[in-house]
Amino acid sequence: MDTQKKQLKVCIIGAGFTGLAAAYYLSKAGHLVEVFEKESQPGGLAIGFQEPDWNWPLEKHYHHIFTSDTALQNLGAEVGHRFIWTRPITSTHIHNQIFQLDSPISLLKFPQLSFPDRLRTALGLAFLRFNPFWQPFEYFTAKSYIQAVMGKTSWKVLWEPLFIGKFDKFGGDIAASWFWGRIYKRSARLGYPEGGFQSLADSIESAAKSHGAKFNYNVTLTNIKALTDKYDKVICTLPTPLFEKISGLSYPKLTGIGAVNLVLSLKHSFLNGGSYWLNVTDRSMPFIAVVDHTNFMSRDNYGGSHLVYVGNYLPPNHDFFQKSETELLKIFSPHLKKINPVFQPSWVKKVWVWKAPFAQPIITKNYSRLIPSMTTSIPNVYLANIQQVYPWDRGTNYAVELGGKVAQLCVNE
Protein backbone atom coordinates (compact mmCIF):
# COMPACT_ATOMS: atom_id res chain seq x y z
CA MET A 1 0.00 0.00 0.00
CA ASP A 2 1.46 3.36 -1.04
CA THR A 3 0.74 5.82 1.76
CA GLN A 4 3.92 7.89 1.36
CA LYS A 5 3.19 11.41 0.17
CA LYS A 6 3.59 14.60 2.23
CA GLN A 7 3.79 13.93 5.94
CA LEU A 8 0.37 14.20 7.59
CA LYS A 9 -0.69 14.60 11.18
CA VAL A 10 -3.53 12.11 11.66
CA CYS A 11 -5.93 11.58 14.56
CA ILE A 12 -7.58 8.16 14.83
CA ILE A 13 -10.58 7.67 17.11
CA GLY A 14 -10.84 4.08 18.30
CA ALA A 15 -8.19 1.39 18.80
CA GLY A 16 -10.14 -1.57 17.49
CA PHE A 17 -8.60 -3.49 14.60
CA THR A 18 -9.65 -0.84 12.04
CA GLY A 19 -7.96 1.91 14.03
CA LEU A 20 -4.94 -0.27 14.77
CA ALA A 21 -4.45 -1.17 11.12
CA ALA A 22 -4.82 2.45 9.98
CA ALA A 23 -2.36 3.58 12.67
CA TYR A 24 0.17 0.94 11.68
CA TYR A 25 0.04 1.57 7.92
CA LEU A 26 0.09 5.36 8.26
CA SER A 27 2.89 5.47 10.81
CA LYS A 28 4.91 2.94 8.83
CA ALA A 29 4.63 5.27 5.82
CA GLY A 30 6.06 8.14 7.87
CA HIS A 31 2.94 10.00 8.97
CA LEU A 32 2.43 11.38 12.48
CA VAL A 33 -0.37 9.35 14.08
CA GLU A 34 -2.17 9.79 17.39
CA VAL A 35 -4.85 7.31 18.51
CA PHE A 36 -7.54 7.93 21.15
CA GLU A 37 -9.45 5.06 22.77
CA LYS A 38 -12.09 5.15 25.53
CA GLU A 39 -11.09 1.70 26.85
CA SER A 40 -7.86 0.96 28.73
CA GLN A 41 -6.35 -1.20 25.97
CA PRO A 42 -6.62 -1.84 22.21
CA GLY A 43 -8.74 -4.51 20.52
CA GLY A 44 -12.32 -3.24 20.18
CA LEU A 45 -14.82 -6.10 20.26
CA ALA A 46 -11.84 -8.50 20.40
CA ILE A 47 -10.56 -6.96 23.63
CA GLY A 48 -9.46 -9.54 26.18
CA PHE A 49 -9.51 -10.15 29.92
CA GLN A 50 -7.19 -12.33 31.97
CA GLU A 51 -7.17 -14.16 35.28
CA PRO A 52 -3.95 -14.32 37.35
CA ASP A 53 -3.35 -18.01 36.62
CA TRP A 54 -3.93 -17.71 32.84
CA ASN A 55 -1.00 -17.48 30.44
CA TRP A 56 -3.25 -15.99 27.74
CA PRO A 57 -6.06 -13.44 27.85
CA LEU A 58 -9.47 -14.45 26.50
CA GLU A 59 -11.69 -12.33 24.25
CA LYS A 60 -14.80 -10.92 25.89
CA HIS A 61 -16.66 -11.90 22.71
CA TYR A 62 -15.68 -15.12 20.89
CA HIS A 63 -13.38 -14.79 17.88
CA HIS A 64 -11.58 -16.92 15.33
CA ILE A 65 -10.45 -16.49 11.72
CA PHE A 66 -10.78 -18.44 8.48
CA THR A 67 -8.06 -19.46 6.04
CA SER A 68 -9.47 -16.83 3.65
CA ASP A 69 -8.80 -14.00 6.13
CA THR A 70 -5.66 -12.86 4.35
CA ALA A 71 -5.67 -9.19 5.40
CA LEU A 72 -5.33 -10.10 9.07
CA GLN A 73 -2.80 -12.84 8.37
CA ASN A 74 -0.66 -10.50 6.29
CA LEU A 75 -0.69 -7.83 8.98
CA GLY A 76 0.12 -10.46 11.60
CA ALA A 77 3.10 -11.57 9.52
CA GLU A 78 4.30 -7.95 9.21
CA VAL A 79 4.28 -7.44 12.97
CA GLY A 80 5.73 -10.89 13.68
CA HIS A 81 2.66 -12.53 15.24
CA ARG A 82 1.98 -16.23 14.68
CA PHE A 83 -1.40 -17.91 14.16
CA ILE A 84 -2.38 -21.40 15.32
CA TRP A 85 -4.49 -23.44 12.90
CA THR A 86 -6.73 -26.35 13.75
CA ARG A 87 -9.86 -28.11 12.51
CA PRO A 88 -12.41 -27.99 15.35
CA ILE A 89 -15.87 -29.56 15.33
CA THR A 90 -19.01 -27.49 14.70
CA SER A 91 -22.32 -29.02 15.75
CA THR A 92 -26.01 -28.15 15.87
CA HIS A 93 -28.45 -28.76 18.73
CA ILE A 94 -31.81 -29.61 17.24
CA HIS A 95 -34.81 -31.46 18.66
CA ASN A 96 -32.87 -32.12 21.89
CA GLN A 97 -30.05 -33.86 20.03
CA ILE A 98 -26.57 -32.76 18.96
CA PHE A 99 -25.36 -33.45 15.42
CA GLN A 100 -21.99 -32.66 13.94
CA LEU A 101 -22.79 -30.45 10.97
CA ASP A 102 -19.66 -28.92 9.46
CA SER A 103 -18.96 -30.67 6.16
CA PRO A 104 -20.79 -31.94 3.07
CA ILE A 105 -20.56 -35.50 4.38
CA SER A 106 -22.02 -34.62 7.80
CA LEU A 107 -24.83 -32.69 6.08
CA LEU A 108 -25.68 -35.65 3.84
CA LYS A 109 -25.90 -37.81 6.98
CA PHE A 110 -28.08 -35.30 8.87
CA PRO A 111 -31.20 -37.28 9.88
CA GLN A 112 -33.47 -34.31 10.61
CA LEU A 113 -33.94 -33.69 6.88
CA SER A 114 -35.03 -36.13 4.21
CA PHE A 115 -32.33 -37.19 1.77
CA PRO A 116 -33.76 -35.01 -1.06
CA ASP A 117 -33.76 -32.00 1.30
CA ARG A 118 -30.21 -32.78 2.41
CA LEU A 119 -29.12 -32.96 -1.21
CA ARG A 120 -30.90 -29.70 -2.09
CA THR A 121 -29.33 -28.01 0.95
CA ALA A 122 -25.87 -29.23 0.00
CA LEU A 123 -26.29 -28.02 -3.58
CA GLY A 124 -27.63 -24.64 -2.41
CA LEU A 125 -24.60 -24.17 -0.15
CA ALA A 126 -22.20 -25.30 -2.88
CA PHE A 127 -23.66 -22.70 -5.25
CA LEU A 128 -22.89 -19.97 -2.71
CA ARG A 129 -19.47 -21.40 -1.87
CA PHE A 130 -18.21 -21.44 -5.45
CA ASN A 131 -20.02 -18.43 -6.92
CA PRO A 132 -17.80 -15.30 -6.75
CA PHE A 133 -20.55 -12.86 -7.74
CA TRP A 134 -22.40 -11.41 -4.76
CA GLN A 135 -24.25 -8.51 -6.39
CA PRO A 136 -27.27 -10.48 -7.66
CA PHE A 137 -27.91 -11.74 -4.12
CA GLU A 138 -28.66 -8.19 -2.94
CA TYR A 139 -32.09 -8.22 -4.56
CA PHE A 140 -33.74 -10.96 -2.52
CA THR A 141 -33.63 -12.32 1.01
CA ALA A 142 -31.75 -15.30 2.37
CA LYS A 143 -35.10 -16.75 3.36
CA SER A 144 -36.41 -16.67 -0.21
CA TYR A 145 -33.14 -18.15 -1.54
CA ILE A 146 -33.12 -20.98 0.99
CA GLN A 147 -36.80 -21.80 0.50
CA ALA A 148 -36.51 -21.78 -3.30
CA VAL A 149 -33.21 -23.65 -3.61
CA MET A 150 -32.83 -25.75 -0.45
CA GLY A 151 -36.51 -26.23 0.27
CA LYS A 152 -39.06 -24.97 2.77
CA THR A 153 -38.31 -27.81 5.16
CA SER A 154 -34.61 -26.94 5.20
CA TRP A 155 -35.53 -23.33 6.02
CA LYS A 156 -37.98 -24.30 8.75
CA VAL A 157 -35.86 -26.97 10.44
CA LEU A 158 -32.29 -25.77 10.02
CA TRP A 159 -32.06 -22.12 9.03
CA GLU A 160 -35.03 -20.13 10.32
CA PRO A 161 -34.22 -20.73 14.02
CA LEU A 162 -30.67 -19.52 13.47
CA PHE A 163 -31.68 -16.42 11.53
CA ILE A 164 -34.31 -15.52 14.14
CA GLY A 165 -31.83 -16.24 16.94
CA LYS A 166 -29.19 -14.01 15.39
CA PHE A 167 -31.33 -11.21 13.95
CA ASP A 168 -34.47 -11.34 16.11
CA LYS A 169 -37.50 -9.90 14.24
CA PHE A 170 -35.30 -9.13 11.20
CA GLY A 171 -34.47 -12.82 10.59
CA GLY A 172 -36.67 -13.10 7.50
CA ASP A 173 -35.46 -9.78 6.07
CA ILE A 174 -31.72 -10.50 5.85
CA ALA A 175 -30.37 -10.18 2.31
CA ALA A 176 -29.10 -13.27 0.53
CA SER A 177 -25.86 -11.34 -0.05
CA TRP A 178 -25.12 -11.56 3.69
CA PHE A 179 -25.69 -15.33 3.58
CA TRP A 180 -23.47 -15.57 0.49
CA GLY A 181 -20.65 -13.79 2.33
CA ARG A 182 -20.92 -16.16 5.28
CA ILE A 183 -20.70 -19.25 3.09
CA TYR A 184 -18.28 -18.04 0.41
CA LYS A 185 -15.44 -17.22 2.81
CA ARG A 186 -15.85 -19.97 5.40
CA SER A 187 -13.25 -22.67 5.93
CA ALA A 188 -13.23 -25.85 7.99
CA ARG A 189 -9.83 -24.93 9.40
CA LEU A 190 -9.92 -22.09 11.88
CA GLY A 191 -7.12 -19.86 13.08
CA TYR A 192 -6.34 -18.13 16.35
CA PRO A 193 -3.53 -15.73 17.21
CA GLU A 194 -0.93 -17.16 19.55
CA GLY A 195 -1.73 -15.58 22.91
CA GLY A 196 -5.20 -14.52 21.79
CA PHE A 197 -6.58 -11.54 19.88
CA GLN A 198 -5.59 -9.16 22.67
CA SER A 199 -1.99 -10.26 22.23
CA LEU A 200 -2.28 -9.67 18.46
CA ALA A 201 -3.75 -6.19 19.07
CA ASP A 202 -0.84 -5.45 21.41
CA SER A 203 1.62 -6.58 18.72
CA ILE A 204 0.08 -4.24 16.14
CA GLU A 205 0.08 -1.39 18.65
CA SER A 206 3.77 -2.01 19.46
CA ALA A 207 4.67 -2.07 15.76
CA ALA A 208 2.81 1.21 15.19
CA LYS A 209 4.56 2.74 18.20
CA SER A 210 7.92 1.68 16.78
CA HIS A 211 7.08 3.88 13.79
CA GLY A 212 6.21 6.82 16.05
CA ALA A 213 2.45 6.41 16.60
CA LYS A 214 1.08 7.58 19.95
CA PHE A 215 -1.78 5.88 21.79
CA ASN A 216 -4.01 7.54 24.40
CA TYR A 217 -6.30 5.32 26.47
CA ASN A 218 -9.24 6.05 28.78
CA VAL A 219 -10.05 9.09 26.62
CA THR A 220 -13.50 9.88 25.19
CA LEU A 221 -13.58 12.54 22.48
CA THR A 222 -16.81 14.51 22.14
CA ASN A 223 -16.25 16.96 19.27
CA ILE A 224 -14.70 15.94 15.98
CA LYS A 225 -14.82 19.39 14.45
CA ALA A 226 -12.52 20.71 17.17
CA LEU A 227 -9.88 18.18 16.08
CA THR A 228 -9.69 19.44 12.51
CA ASP A 229 -7.73 22.52 13.64
CA LYS A 230 -5.07 20.36 15.26
CA TYR A 231 -4.78 17.48 12.75
CA ASP A 232 -4.56 17.30 8.96
CA LYS A 233 -6.84 14.26 8.91
CA VAL A 234 -9.24 12.64 11.37
CA ILE A 235 -10.33 9.00 11.08
CA CYS A 236 -13.28 7.88 13.23
CA THR A 237 -13.81 4.13 13.64
CA LEU A 238 -16.79 4.33 16.02
CA PRO A 239 -20.23 2.92 15.14
CA THR A 240 -22.23 5.36 13.01
CA PRO A 241 -24.68 6.38 15.81
CA LEU A 242 -21.73 7.38 18.01
CA PHE A 243 -20.07 9.18 15.10
CA GLU A 244 -23.28 11.16 14.59
CA LYS A 245 -23.19 12.31 18.22
CA ILE A 246 -19.63 13.65 18.08
CA SER A 247 -19.76 15.02 14.54
CA GLY A 248 -23.22 16.59 14.36
CA LEU A 249 -23.81 14.77 11.06
CA SER A 250 -26.87 12.70 10.28
CA TYR A 251 -27.04 9.42 8.34
CA PRO A 252 -29.88 7.22 7.12
CA LYS A 253 -30.87 4.87 9.91
CA LEU A 254 -28.95 1.58 9.67
CA THR A 255 -30.23 -0.96 12.15
CA GLY A 256 -27.84 -2.97 14.27
CA ILE A 257 -28.11 -5.60 16.93
CA GLY A 258 -26.11 -6.04 20.12
CA ALA A 259 -24.38 -8.96 21.82
CA VAL A 260 -24.50 -10.35 25.34
CA ASN A 261 -21.95 -13.05 26.09
CA LEU A 262 -21.84 -15.02 29.31
CA VAL A 263 -18.42 -16.59 29.86
CA LEU A 264 -18.11 -19.55 32.20
CA SER A 265 -14.98 -20.98 33.79
CA LEU A 266 -15.88 -24.62 34.47
CA LYS A 267 -14.36 -27.58 36.26
CA HIS A 268 -15.33 -29.88 33.38
CA SER A 269 -15.72 -29.67 29.61
CA PHE A 270 -19.26 -28.72 28.66
CA LEU A 271 -19.59 -29.96 25.07
CA ASN A 272 -18.92 -33.67 24.96
CA GLY A 273 -17.38 -35.16 21.84
CA GLY A 274 -14.96 -32.29 21.42
CA SER A 275 -17.30 -29.79 19.74
CA TYR A 276 -16.01 -26.24 19.68
CA TRP A 277 -19.11 -24.51 18.33
CA LEU A 278 -22.72 -25.50 18.98
CA ASN A 279 -25.54 -23.74 17.10
CA VAL A 280 -28.76 -23.82 19.12
CA THR A 281 -31.95 -24.01 17.04
CA ASP A 282 -34.45 -24.27 19.91
CA ARG A 283 -35.79 -20.72 20.17
CA SER A 284 -37.28 -21.44 23.59
CA MET A 285 -33.68 -21.38 24.80
CA PRO A 286 -32.41 -17.90 25.72
CA PHE A 287 -29.20 -18.11 23.68
CA ILE A 288 -28.13 -18.99 20.15
CA ALA A 289 -24.70 -20.56 20.58
CA VAL A 290 -22.52 -22.39 23.07
CA VAL A 291 -18.83 -22.02 22.26
CA ASP A 292 -16.45 -24.31 24.16
CA HIS A 293 -13.27 -22.30 23.66
CA THR A 294 -11.03 -24.89 25.32
CA ASN A 295 -12.15 -27.49 22.80
CA PHE A 296 -10.46 -25.12 20.30
CA MET A 297 -7.42 -23.83 22.20
CA SER A 298 -5.74 -25.85 24.96
CA ARG A 299 -6.96 -25.18 28.48
CA ASP A 300 -3.30 -25.31 29.55
CA ASN A 301 -3.23 -21.67 28.41
CA TYR A 302 -5.96 -20.82 30.95
CA GLY A 303 -4.79 -22.43 34.17
CA GLY A 304 -6.51 -25.72 33.33
CA SER A 305 -10.01 -24.18 33.31
CA HIS A 306 -12.65 -25.11 30.76
CA LEU A 307 -13.86 -21.84 29.23
CA VAL A 308 -17.29 -21.66 27.59
CA TYR A 309 -19.18 -18.80 25.96
CA VAL A 310 -22.96 -18.73 26.03
CA GLY A 311 -23.71 -16.30 23.22
CA ASN A 312 -26.60 -14.08 22.24
CA TYR A 313 -27.38 -11.41 19.67
CA LEU A 314 -30.08 -9.13 21.04
CA PRO A 315 -31.73 -5.76 20.37
CA PRO A 316 -29.99 -3.05 22.43
CA ASN A 317 -33.17 -2.54 24.51
CA HIS A 318 -33.39 -6.22 25.56
CA ASP A 319 -33.55 -6.71 29.31
CA PHE A 320 -30.50 -9.04 29.25
CA PHE A 321 -28.40 -5.87 28.84
CA GLN A 322 -29.53 -4.88 32.33
CA LYS A 323 -28.94 -8.24 34.01
CA SER A 324 -25.87 -9.32 35.96
CA GLU A 325 -23.79 -12.41 35.28
CA THR A 326 -25.42 -14.13 38.27
CA GLU A 327 -28.92 -13.39 37.00
CA LEU A 328 -28.10 -14.63 33.50
CA LEU A 329 -26.47 -17.80 34.79
CA LYS A 330 -29.63 -18.57 36.76
CA ILE A 331 -31.74 -18.07 33.60
CA PHE A 332 -29.39 -20.07 31.37
CA SER A 333 -28.58 -23.02 33.68
CA PRO A 334 -31.78 -25.08 33.12
CA HIS A 335 -31.28 -24.78 29.36
CA LEU A 336 -27.59 -25.66 29.58
CA LYS A 337 -28.66 -28.79 31.46
CA LYS A 338 -30.95 -29.72 28.55
CA ILE A 339 -27.91 -29.63 26.26
CA ASN A 340 -25.67 -31.50 28.71
CA PRO A 341 -27.83 -33.38 31.25
CA VAL A 342 -24.92 -33.92 33.67
CA PHE A 343 -24.14 -30.21 33.90
CA GLN A 344 -24.47 -28.76 37.40
CA PRO A 345 -24.16 -25.15 38.59
CA SER A 346 -21.47 -26.46 40.95
CA TRP A 347 -19.23 -26.89 37.88
CA VAL A 348 -19.01 -23.10 37.61
CA LYS A 349 -15.79 -21.70 39.06
CA LYS A 350 -16.32 -18.15 37.85
CA VAL A 351 -18.68 -16.29 35.54
CA TRP A 352 -18.46 -13.03 33.60
CA VAL A 353 -20.86 -11.17 31.33
CA TRP A 354 -19.78 -8.88 28.48
CA LYS A 355 -22.15 -6.64 26.57
CA ALA A 356 -21.85 -4.73 23.29
CA PRO A 357 -24.83 -2.64 22.08
CA PHE A 358 -23.38 -2.41 18.54
CA ALA A 359 -22.17 -5.83 17.42
CA GLN A 360 -23.86 -6.85 14.17
CA PRO A 361 -25.30 -4.73 11.34
CA ILE A 362 -28.70 -5.79 10.02
CA ILE A 363 -28.03 -6.45 6.31
CA THR A 364 -31.23 -5.98 4.33
CA LYS A 365 -31.84 -5.99 0.56
CA ASN A 366 -29.91 -3.44 -1.54
CA TYR A 367 -27.67 -2.70 1.43
CA SER A 368 -24.87 -1.35 -0.78
CA ARG A 369 -27.04 1.73 -1.41
CA LEU A 370 -27.25 2.43 2.32
CA ILE A 371 -23.61 2.15 3.37
CA PRO A 372 -22.16 5.47 4.58
CA SER A 373 -19.19 6.72 2.58
CA MET A 374 -15.77 6.81 4.23
CA THR A 375 -15.52 10.46 3.21
CA THR A 376 -17.80 12.82 5.12
CA SER A 377 -19.18 16.32 4.62
CA ILE A 378 -16.64 17.60 7.14
CA PRO A 379 -13.40 18.21 5.19
CA ASN A 380 -10.58 15.80 6.08
CA VAL A 381 -12.78 13.71 8.40
CA TYR A 382 -13.29 10.04 7.53
CA LEU A 383 -15.61 7.35 8.87
CA ALA A 384 -14.52 3.71 8.88
CA ASN A 385 -16.58 1.14 10.75
CA ILE A 386 -17.95 -2.36 10.48
CA GLN A 387 -21.07 -1.24 8.56
CA GLN A 388 -18.77 -0.56 5.59
CA VAL A 389 -17.19 -4.01 5.17
CA TYR A 390 -20.20 -5.26 3.18
CA PRO A 391 -20.66 -7.70 1.45
CA TRP A 392 -18.53 -9.38 4.08
CA ASP A 393 -19.72 -10.06 7.58
CA ARG A 394 -18.20 -8.31 10.57
CA GLY A 395 -14.81 -9.64 11.68
CA THR A 396 -11.24 -8.66 12.52
CA ASN A 397 -10.01 -9.50 9.02
CA TYR A 398 -12.36 -7.01 7.37
CA ALA A 399 -11.69 -4.45 10.09
CA VAL A 400 -8.00 -4.64 9.17
CA GLU A 401 -8.79 -4.45 5.46
CA LEU A 402 -10.97 -1.37 6.10
CA GLY A 403 -8.18 0.23 8.13
CA GLY A 404 -5.85 -0.11 5.16
CA LYS A 405 -8.43 1.37 2.80
CA VAL A 406 -9.16 4.43 4.95
CA ALA A 407 -5.44 5.01 5.50
CA GLN A 408 -4.91 5.01 1.74
CA LEU A 409 -7.93 7.26 1.20
CA CYS A 410 -6.90 9.94 3.68
CA VAL A 411 -3.42 10.12 2.14
CA ASN A 412 -4.66 10.29 -1.45
CA GLU A 413 -7.29 12.99 -0.95
Residue pairs with C-beta under 8 A, 6 or more apart in sequence:
1 25
1 29
1 404
1 407
1 408
2 29
2 408
3 25
3 26
3 28
3 29
3 31
3 407
3 408
3 411
4 29
4 30
4 411
5 411
5 412
7 30
7 31
7 32
8 26
8 31
8 32
8 232
8 233
8 410
8 411
9 31
9 32
9 34
9 230
9 231
9 232
9 233
10 22
10 26
10 31
10 32
10 33
10 34
10 231
10 232
10 233
10 234
10 235
10 410
11 34
11 35
11 36
11 227
11 230
11 231
11 233
11 234
11 235
12 19
12 22
12 23
12 33
12 34
12 35
12 36
12 234
12 235
12 237
13 19
13 35
13 36
13 221
13 224
13 234
13 235
13 236
13 237
13 238
13 246
14 35
14 36
14 37
14 44
14 236
14 237
14 238
15 23
15 35
15 36
15 37
15 39
15 41
15 42
15 43
15 44
15 201
15 205
15 215
15 217
16 42
16 43
16 44
16 45
16 46
16 237
16 399
17 43
17 44
17 46
17 72
17 201
17 204
17 396
17 399
17 400
17 403
18 44
18 237
18 384
18 385
18 386
18 399
18 400
18 402
18 403
18 406
19 35
19 37
19 42
19 44
19 235
19 237
19 403
20 35
20 42
20 201
20 204
20 205
20 208
20 400
20 403
21 75
21 204
21 399
21 400
21 401
21 402
21 403
21 404
21 407
22 33
22 235
22 237
22 384
22 403
22 404
22 406
22 407
23 33
23 35
23 204
23 205
23 208
23 213
23 215
23 403
24 75
24 78
24 79
24 204
24 207
24 208
24 211
24 213
24 403
25 403
25 404
25 407
25 408
26 33
26 213
26 407
26 410
26 411
27 33
27 208
27 211
27 212
27 213
28 207
28 208
28 211
29 407
29 411
30 211
31 411
32 212
33 208
33 212
33 213
33 214
34 213
34 214
34 215
34 216
34 231
35 208
35 213
35 214
35 215
35 216
36 216
36 219
36 221
37 215
37 216
37 217
37 218
37 219
38 218
38 219
38 220
39 47
39 217
39 218
40 217
40 218
41 47
41 198
41 201
41 202
41 217
42 201
42 202
42 204
42 205
42 215
43 59
43 197
43 198
43 201
44 201
44 237
44 399
45 60
45 61
45 63
45 356
45 359
46 59
46 61
46 63
46 197
46 198
46 201
46 396
47 59
47 60
47 198
47 201
48 57
48 58
48 59
48 60
48 196
48 197
48 198
48 199
49 57
49 58
49 60
49 352
50 56
50 57
50 58
50 198
51 265
51 302
51 303
51 305
51 350
53 303
54 301
54 302
54 303
54 305
55 300
55 301
55 302
55 303
56 195
56 196
56 199
56 297
56 301
56 302
57 195
57 196
57 198
57 199
58 196
58 263
58 293
58 302
58 307
59 196
59 197
59 198
60 261
60 263
60 352
60 354
61 259
61 261
61 309
61 311
61 354
61 356
61 359
62 261
62 291
62 293
62 309
62 311
63 192
63 197
63 396
64 190
64 191
64 192
64 296
65 72
65 73
65 83
65 190
65 191
65 192
65 395
65 396
65 397
66 185
66 186
66 187
66 189
66 190
66 191
66 397
67 85
67 187
67 189
67 191
68 185
68 186
68 187
69 185
69 191
69 395
69 396
69 397
70 397
71 397
71 398
71 400
71 401
71 404
72 396
72 397
72 400
73 83
73 191
73 397
75 204
75 400
76 82
76 83
76 193
76 200
76 203
78 207
79 203
79 204
79 206
79 207
80 203
80 207
81 193
81 194
81 199
81 200
81 203
81 204
82 193
82 194
83 191
83 192
83 193
83 194
84 191
84 192
84 193
84 194
84 297
85 189
85 190
85 191
86 189
86 190
86 192
86 296
87 188
87 189
87 190
88 190
88 274
88 275
88 276
88 277
88 295
88 296
89 100
89 102
89 273
89 274
89 275
89 276
89 277
89 295
90 100
90 101
90 102
90 275
90 276
90 277
90 278
90 279
91 98
91 99
91 100
91 101
91 102
91 271
91 273
91 275
91 277
91 278
91 279
92 98
92 99
92 101
92 158
92 278
92 279
92 281
93 278
93 279
93 280
93 281
93 282
93 290
93 339
94 112
94 157
94 158
94 281
94 282
95 112
96 282
96 338
98 271
98 273
98 275
98 278
98 339
99 106
99 110
99 111
99 112
100 106
100 273
100 275
101 107
101 110
101 279
102 188
103 188
104 122
104 126
107 118
107 121
107 122
107 125
108 115
108 118
108 119
108 122
110 118
112 157
112 158
113 121
113 153
113 154
113 157
113 158
114 153
116 151
117 150
117 151
117 153
117 154
120 149
120 150
120 151
120 154
121 150
121 151
121 154
121 158
123 149
123 150
124 145
124 146
124 149
124 150
124 154
125 150
125 183
127 149
128 179
128 180
128 183
128 184
129 183
129 184
129 186
131 180
131 184
132 184
134 177
134 180
134 181
134 184
134 391
135 177
135 368
137 145
137 175
137 176
137 177
137 179
137 180
138 175
138 176
138 177
138 365
138 366
138 367
138 368
138 391
139 365
139 366
140 175
140 176
140 365
141 172
141 173
141 174
141 175
141 176
141 365
142 159
142 163
142 174
142 175
142 176
142 178
142 179
143 155
143 159
143 160
143 163
143 171
143 172
143 173
143 174
144 176
145 176
145 179
146 154
146 155
146 159
146 179
147 155
150 159
157 281
158 281
160 171
160 172
161 281
161 282
161 283
162 279
162 281
162 288
163 171
163 172
163 174
164 171
164 172
164 283
165 171
165 280
165 281
165 283
165 288
165 313
166 257
166 288
166 313
166 360
167 173
167 174
167 257
167 313
167 360
167 362
168 257
168 313
168 314
168 315
170 255
170 257
170 362
170 364
173 362
173 364
173 365
174 362
174 363
174 364
175 363
175 364
175 365
175 366
175 367
177 363
177 367
177 390
177 391
178 363
178 367
178 391
178 393
180 391
181 390
181 391
181 392
181 393
182 393
185 392
190 276
190 296
192 296
192 297
193 199
193 200
197 396
205 215
208 215
209 215
221 227
221 246
222 246
223 246
224 234
224 236
224 243
224 246
224 247
224 378
224 381
225 247
225 248
225 378
227 234
228 234
228 378
228 379
228 380
228 381
231 380
232 380
233 380
233 381
233 382
233 410
234 380
234 381
234 382
235 382
235 384
235 406
235 407
235 410
236 243
236 246
236 247
236 381
236 382
236 383
236 384
236 385
237 384
237 385
237 403
238 246
238 385
239 256
239 358
239 385
239 386
239 387
240 251
240 254
240 372
240 383
240 385
240 387
241 358
242 358
243 249
243 383
243 385
244 250
244 251
247 376
247 378
247 381
249 376
249 377
249 378
251 372
252 370
254 361
254 362
254 370
254 372
254 387
255 361
255 362
255 364
256 316
256 358
256 359
256 360
256 361
256 362
256 387
257 313
257 314
257 315
257 316
257 359
257 360
257 362
258 313
258 314
258 315
258 316
258 318
258 321
258 355
258 356
258 357
258 358
258 359
258 360
259 311
259 312
259 313
259 314
259 355
259 356
259 359
259 360
260 312
260 314
260 318
260 320
260 321
260 328
260 353
260 354
260 355
261 309
261 310
261 311
261 312
261 353
261 354
261 355
262 287
262 309
262 310
262 311
262 325
262 328
262 329
262 332
262 351
262 352
262 353
263 307
263 308
263 309
263 310
263 351
263 352
263 353
263 354
264 270
264 307
264 308
264 309
264 310
264 329
264 348
264 350
264 351
265 302
265 305
265 306
265 307
265 348
265 349
265 350
265 351
266 305
266 306
266 307
266 308
266 347
266 348
266 349
267 306
267 346
267 347
267 349
268 306
268 347
269 292
269 294
269 295
269 306
270 290
270 292
270 306
270 308
270 336
270 339
270 340
270 343
270 347
271 278
271 290
271 292
271 295
271 308
271 340
272 340
274 295
275 292
275 295
276 291
276 292
276 293
276 295
276 296
277 289
277 291
277 292
278 289
278 290
278 291
278 292
278 339
279 288
279 289
280 287
280 288
280 289
280 290
280 339
285 335
285 338
286 312
286 320
286 331
286 332
286 335
287 310
287 311
287 312
287 332
287 335
288 311
288 312
288 313
289 309
289 310
289 311
290 308
290 309
290 310
290 311
290 336
290 339
291 308
291 309
291 311
292 306
292 307
292 308
293 307
293 308
293 309
294 302
294 305
294 306
294 307
294 308
299 305
299 306
299 307
305 349
310 328
310 332
310 336
312 320
313 359
313 360
314 320
314 321
316 357
316 358
320 328
321 355
321 357
323 331
323 353
324 353
325 351
325 352
325 353
326 351
328 353
329 345
329 348
329 351
333 343
333 345
336 343
337 343
337 344
359 394
360 394
361 386
361 387
361 390
361 394
363 390
364 370
367 390
367 391
368 390
368 391
371 387
371 388
371 390
372 383
372 387
372 388
373 383
374 382
374 383
374 384
374 388
374 405
374 406
374 409
375 382
375 409
375 413
376 382
376 383
380 410
380 413
382 406
382 409
382 410
384 402
384 403
384 405
384 406
385 402
386 394
386 398
386 399
386 402
388 402
389 395
389 398
389 399
389 401
389 402
392 398
